[in-house]
Amino acid sequence: MKNKRLYLIFSFALAVSLFSAALVAPQTAFAESGGGTGTLTADGDGLAGIRGNGTVTISGNGILWIRDHAGDAAITISGNGVRDALPGGWIRYSGFNGSATVSGSQITVALSGYSIHLNATGTGKFVLRGNGSYSVVKDGDVVLTGSWTEDAEVLSIP
């Protein structure tokens, strides 16, 4: 029980610190990169998170965090998990095992755990920390591919 509690505290602290950079960083606008829409697909174990506008579908096992910065998000959750409303507008699902779809103009979605599958379409920044792979498709072309790292680098959907 004590190990589970430490894991939850550590996971939450890690996610908050990793997203600090993404939350403070300015949003990526497709107008700056020629217009269009990008789609991020990622699979792995660790921490996957994204902030921006559009639609995010994420599934896996672990701890799920969601924040609706603009108050216009549509959130659909299926599966198991204990829901907690946290300060700053965060919603956390501990013991999450399922999928979530979140759409909105300013959303943050993160899952810390394993067997993570993330699909996001829109604009924004993302962090993938751990073991896995990802690709970004824009206008039908793969414009970015890579592996999750331990560095928690903040990347943009071009």
C-alpha angles and dihedrals in degrees: 000000000000091000091051091051092049090048091053093048093046093046093050093047091048093050093047092050093046093050094048089081093046094045094051095041116092119258119261112242121204088217087072093053102043102279130272136098130283130210123206119200119184135170127184152084124285127042125342120179141159137187124194142070128307134051126320125190115186132172137177143086128296135048120341123201126191130180127181105202096180101039094238103097125131109212126191120181126186126178133031134320142117110259120219128177108220134193117280094036096290121147117201128194110197118198088020116182112166142043138297132197117198125180126180149113096263114019137150120202125177136169123192112194141056140309089032120176117183128184118176130172121190136042129318151083128289141195124204115182123175131025122337146076137260143186135194121211122196124180090349095307128106102240101170136023133169152129129274111257138197090241096078092220114189109232132184130229098239 
